[in-house]
Amino acid sequence: MKSDINCYKTELASIVQGLFLDKTITNIYIESEGNGYYNVKPNVILRLTHICNRCGHGKDGEWVQRGNTMPKRCPHCTSPYWNKPYQYPSLNKQGKTRKKKAT
């Protein structure tokens, strides 16, 4: 719900109870106009979208966060490093990648 609801005091309790049944509403602001008339303003949760830095999944807004915690993996490529920038291997003077010594 994005719009305000105007009601009288007798309707206020039933409207607030009905709004809290909706899982997307976190807070409800109630303003009194002083004449027994109230403005009810529901606050809707914003849905966070993510973009994978590895495969680019989510650029079109199709990756929406479900809970309150950050996702552990990209749902498309399953990379656990989806939120970290890709680091290219370091190159030596000849333009070749360095190899680690076997011990």
N, C-alpha and C positions, 0 to 999 in steps of 0.2 A: 504494500500500500504506500503510495507516494503522496497522497493528498491528506489534508486535515479532515477530521470528523467533527462536526458541530452537533452538540446534543444538550439536553437538559439534565439536571442532577438525577432524576429518576431513571434515566437510561444509561447513566455513566458506568455503573458497576457491570452491567451485562456487556457493554461494548468493550470495556477493558479486559474482561475475562475472555471474550471471543478473540481479541487481538493476541493475547498471550498463547492461545492454542496454535497460532501460526508460528512455525519454527524459525522463520526468517526475521522475526521482530525481536530486538534485544531490549530496547527501552521505549517507554511511552511517556511523553510529556503532556501534562494537563495544565491548561491555563484557564483561569476563571475570569469572566468579564464582569463579575460583581452583581449581575442580575439573575443568577441561577442558570446561566448559560455557559457552557464549557467548550473549549477547543481542545481536542485530543489529537496529538501529533505522534504517530508511531515512527520509530527509528529503525530502518531496515538494515540488515547486515550487508556489507559490500562483499561481493564475491571476488576473490583474488584470482587472477590468471597468471600463469607462469610461462616462460619460454626456456627451452633447453638450449644451453650453449654448445652442445655437441651436435645434435641432429636438427635443431631448429623447430622442434615440435612446439606448438602453441602460438606461432606467429599470427594465426588467424583467429585466436581467441578460443580455440577448442579445448585447451587444458585449463580447467577450472578447479581450484582447490576445494576439497570437500570438507575438511575439518579445520581446526585451529592451528594445527602443527604443519611445519614445512614438509613437503613430500621427500621421501628418502631416495626415490629413483624416478627417472623419466618413464612415463607409461609407454612410450613408443620405442626407445632404444634401450631401456632399462639401465642406463648409466647412473651410477651413484654420484658422479661428478657433474650433474646437469647444471648446477648453479655456479660452477667455477669456470673461469676462462681457460681455453685450451692452451697449453704450454708446448711450443714446438721444441724438438730436441736441439740442443746447442750444437753449433758447427765449429770445426777447427779451421785453420787458415786455408786448407785445401778444399773446403766446402763439404767435408765428410763429417758424419756424426762420430762422436767419440764413443769408443767401446770401453766398458769397464774391464779391468784386469780380473782374470779368474784367480781365485785364491785357493 
